[in-house]
Amino acid sequence: MDRPKKRDVLRAVNSMSCLSENGEKKGAERIRAVNSTSLSLYDSAHSLDGRSGWDTPVFSMKDSLDPNPMVTEAWEALCRSQVYFRGKPVGTIAAYDPASEDALNYDQVFVRDFVPSALAFLMKGESEIVKNFLLKTLHIQGQDKRIDRFKLGDGAMPASFKVLHNPIKETDTIIADFGESAIGRVAPVDSGFWWIILLRAYTKSTGDLSLAERPECQKGMRLILSLCLSEGFDTFPTLLCADGCSMIDRRMGVYGYPIEIQALFFMALRSALSMLKHDSEGKELMDKIVKRLHALSFHMRSYFWLDFQQLNDIYRYKTEEYSHTAVNKFNVIPDSIPDWIFDFMPLRGGYFVGNVSPAHMDFRWFALGNCIAVLSSLATPEQSNAIMDLIEARWEELVGEMPLKICYPAMESHEWRIVTGCDPKNTRWSYHNGGSWPVLLWLLTAASIKTGRPQIARRAIDLAEARLLKDGWPEYYDGKSGRFIGKQARKFQTWSTAGYLVAKMMMDDPTHVGMISMEEEKHMKPLLKRSSSWT
Ligand code: GLC
């Protein structure tokens, strides 16, 4: 059998990493053509034995041509999803599903959806698209943002943007959505946090400090954080938000102080702290950040943390306690504890609950917030381990047949009617209401590696590999075990492919986790220790 020439295989590797030979951009058509070449080259390269002398420092068969065809397919899908603005890649579309009749807004670049794409590109050494994205969204932040007659804050970042190409005039223009077009008409609080977190990941991965140091990036960070750090009527360091302002962007009772936003807020604050310049404006903000981080970590670690011991304490709470000596500070009425939690809570393990507000504890478990809590070290090392313990102990419920449940459990019947407003897309065990989202695989993998428990990620990746490619990279799965492709799930959902690639690359090279994880700061040690799983 003829072996492919080394030059040809290198060309194939370049195709997999979305660059043409001379480094120019590839249009969607061109990408498709090049990719079919890369596939056939891949096939012939794949049939070579592993010890063929190709593993040179310049070119590693293992790294560049993963023997897993799913990885090749995922890279192809990711390349195809790239969006160009005036010839430069600036992001990836949410979904590229040719079978879907109505694109809705899935043909747009979503800020949160681009994060796993960006990480995949960074891990592959392709930082250009990430830099372009960061600058483009920063530019969009500067637009006049209005919903009807109301002007949004200067720091607000878009949920998504779309590039409009005029083939006659040969011009590209951008339209952005700050929530005014989204289903719930809610501004995405998470976008600004993800932007800051991604800027840090870019800086860590490339070693290029100059982007974060640019005056416009410094200003962008200041504007985002000023929105969150301004004084108001708050009595808590957590951030108050409306329903639907993050990944769960429809009414799901995720308002008040949802864990996802608090964890991302914490991580963004820490990321900004490491990138802000010590000039007068930066310094002032840094002082505020340090104080807020201190209060936020104490609050979250003390009041959001739930394990067997803490549940038992709440179960026995007295109510109507007045003054600062109160133990039940939020006046949680024990009768409001849902039945399911008593069986669900293992003796070993714990998690940050969905929400803590006055007389309201949302006991649901949310994947994204808990994984970000591990990665950002909002969770102490003991809490991080307990979070992983719980995932292992409740594998059937939280992972089932497809990683990973967005939240657990689902709301049904009366509760679903009242809380979601009878949302037909969010019926029990579907979509945001207990659906399983393959994109969350990268977060679970990163958290597993950070806590030194990669076998958890391995198990989850095996499950994803059994189905994702065959099913056409669905956006989400339905059912109590995540067995069914979601009712209205898009196929070729970009973050499902990117999430898988990121998980694979982190397993291959765990040092990649460094761009998205943070060590614990010594001064943030908790004052309260109450977890049975800590001992
Ligand atoms: C859905 C998801 C949201 C995602 C968007 C684009 O609205 O709820 O999290 O960003 O689709 O994929």
Residues whose N, C-alpha, C, O or C-beta is under 5 A from the ligand:
A	BS01	GLC	A94 F110 D113 S246 M247 I248 D249
